[in-house]
Amino acid sequence: MIDARRLRILRAVADHRTVTAAAAALYLTPSAVSQQLAVLEQETGHALLTRSGRGVRLTAAGEILLGHAHAVLAQLERAEAELAAYAGGSAGEVTVAAFATGIAEVLAPALQLLAGPYPDIRVRVRDAEGDESLPMVLDGQADLAVAVEYRGAPREDDLRLSRVALYAEPFDAVLPAAHPLALHAEVSLASLADSEWVGPYPGNPCHDVIQLACELAGFEPRLVHSSDDFRAVVALAGAGAGVALVPRSALRGMELKGTVVRPVSGPAATRRVFAAVRRGAEDHPLIRPVLDALAQAAGALPTGRSAHGA
């Protein structure tokens, strides 16, 4: 009989593409992972992995088993949720991984909403970039993620995750005060094609959103200065180093000296934020109240910041 623990290891290897990275995510040694995979291949009677460059990839048999692994692991999550509900499991800890602005916008308000009706649910918050939180959930390092859409993110129909849309917000253009377009009420992305840019590093989800929006406007931004801290991005724009796109909520309360902030006309970059849990865990008696509180907090955001658009 196939051991579910080995299915988790197979999924981790499929997610991380190397035995070493999967072992680190699962807090195992690479040799232990390799041994468990070897046993899994004996149990199934098929080779499940093949080397690909410096990493590994699943064979056709491995892909078949991975599809069943998603279903089996989701069902185990549901079983744990139902057993916890049967036992009246309304006390315990939920670990939530979220990016900084998501913490401020919806997670902190959600904690306040939970405090009254669910005083025995303890939420442990871990600050994680939007592309870091989903692997943390899949690897079991967090129970819930507040994440953002980005190129390469798991799709909405991903069998590993269950998602709840929270809110969407536009990116505003941040221009040096002396920029030729600073006097305009709004700017189009195409009008910034010849400017030098300040923005997040490649790999940051916001970099992907900005890059894609500019591509749709017909150009590739000339990223001259890079920082993942939007305060630094705005400060550089204020120093005349370039133009930037910054999520609207990130600008709230920020020092904007030397800059002007303008909405973007036409198609613009939008940050779409959602909560995600391992599929099957969405109705766990500890996790469901946190999801509901996040949705309630998102619903209380200013008009135009709903889950359906900015």
C-alpha positions, 0 to 999 in steps of 0.5 A: 500500500502506498504511504501518504507520507511518501506522496507528500515527499513526491509532491514536494520534489515536483514543486521544488524540482530538486531533492535538496530543496524538497528536503529543506522544505520538509525538514528532512535530509536529502538522503532521507528523501531519496530513500523514501522515493526509492521505497515509493518506486518499489511500492508502485513498481515504476520509476517516478523521477528522472534527472534533468540538468541539475534537478529532477523531473517526474516521469509519465508514471510520476505525473500520474501518481502526482495527480492522485497524490493531490486528491489523496492529500486533499482528502486527508486534509478534509478528514482532519478538518471533519475530525477536528470539527467533531471534537469541537476543535475551536482552540488552537494555532493557525500560522498565516504567511502574508506580505507586509501590505496584506498584513496591514490591509486585511490580516491585522483587521481580521485579527481584531474581528476574530478576537471576540467570537474566537478568543481561543484561536491564536493566529501566528503571523509570518511576514513573507513576500507574495511569492514565498507564502504559497510554497510555505503553505504547500510545504506545511510551514504555514496553514494559510497564505495571503498572496498576490497573483504573479506570473508563475503563481499556481492557477485558480484550478490548482489541485493543491490549493483552495483560494478565496479572492480578497481584494484588488488594487491599482498601481499608481504612477509615482513621478519626479516632481519635475517630470514633464507629465507631472502636471497631468491629472493622469498618465498612460503607461505608454507615455512613460515608455521612454522614462527610466524606471525604479522598481522591484527586483525580478522575482518579486511578484510586483515586478511581474505585475508591472512588467506585464502591464508595460508589455501590454502597453507596448514596451519593456520598462528600462529598470535602472534602479531596483529595490523591493522596499517601496519606500526606497522606490518612492525616495528614488523617484523623488530624487529624480532617478526615475518613474515607478508604479506602486500599489495604492495601499503601499503609498498610504502614509508614505513620505512623498517628498519630491514626487507626484502621484497620478492614477494610470489611465487605460489598462493598468497594473493591478495587484490581486490579493487572495487567501489560500490554504491546502485543498481540503483544509478550507473548512477546518474549524480553526482555518474557516474562521480566519478565512471568513475574517479575512474576507470580511476585512477585505469587504470593509476596504474602500469602494473599488478595492473589492475582490472583483477589481479596482 
